[in-house]
Amino acid sequence: MPRTTQPVVSCQNCEACCCRLEVMIITDTGVPDRYIEEREGEVPVMHRLEDGWCAALDRNTMMCRIYEVRPLICRDFEMGEPDCIDERDKWFINLN
């Protein structure tokens, strides 16, 4: 029986689907204030544009402009992990 090869999951073959999630700022990693949205009585979150994308996402390269100081939640969201795969599935990203 032939084996099917699973496509390689990488950020390079994705459409930055994780950059559409709401990201809470739960620790100070050095995120510039212009990317933080303060909400009264709530945990601060990464600012998102009107279309839902993270404001720190460079739309030309689809890479994070503040990668070195990105929030802890972004650091913990690992490529290829179940949460990553679930988000790709939600946005219909075909890796084949």
N, C-alpha and C positions, 0 to 999 in steps of 0.2 A: 504494500500500500504506500503510495507516494506521500511524502511529508510536505505539508505546506509551510512555507517560510513566513513568519510574522514580520511585517514591515518594522523597520527600525524607528523608534519614537525619538525624535529630537526636536529641539526648539527651532531648528533650521527648516523643518518640514511642517511647521505648524503655522497658524495664523494668529499667534499670541492670544489664544482664547483665555488664558489665565488673566490677561490684562483687561478683561471685561468684568471680572469679579469685584465685589466690594471688599476693600482691604482696610482693616482696622489698624490703626497705629497704636500698638500696645507697648512698645518700648521705643526709646530714643536711639535711632540708628544714624541720625543726621539727615533725615529727609528734609530738603529745603521747604520752608514755610509755604512757598507758592504752590506746592503740590499737596498741601494738607487742607482738608475741609473740616472746620470746627463746627460742631453741632451742639447746641445748648443741652446740657444734661446727658450727653452721649460721648462715647469714645470717639476721638478724632478718626477720620478715614482719609484715604488717598482721594484727592480730587479727581472726579471723572468728568469728561466732556459730555455735552448734551447727547451724543450718540452712544454713550455708555463706556467708551474706552478710557483707560487710565490716562490722565494728563501727562504722565511721565513717559509714555510710550512714544518713541520716534516713529511716526507713521510712514516715513520713507524706508527705514531699515527694519521696522517692526521689532526693535530692540529697546530696552529700557535705558533712558537717558541718565538715570541715577543708580545704575546697577550696583555700584560699590557701596551705596548707602541705602539701598532698598529696604523696605520694612521687613521685620522678622517673618511675617506671614508669607511674604514673597520668597524669602530665603528657604522656608520650610516646604514650599510647594514644589516638590521635586519632579523633574522630568521623568515621565514614564511610570510614575506611581499611580495607584488607582484613582486618586482625585484628578490627576492630569488626564488620564484616559477618559474618565467620565465627562470632563469638560469638553474634550475633543469630540466625544460622541454627541454632546448637546449641540455643538456647532457644526456637526456633519463634516468633520475634517477627515478626508479620505487619505490614508497614508500609502495607498498602493500606487 
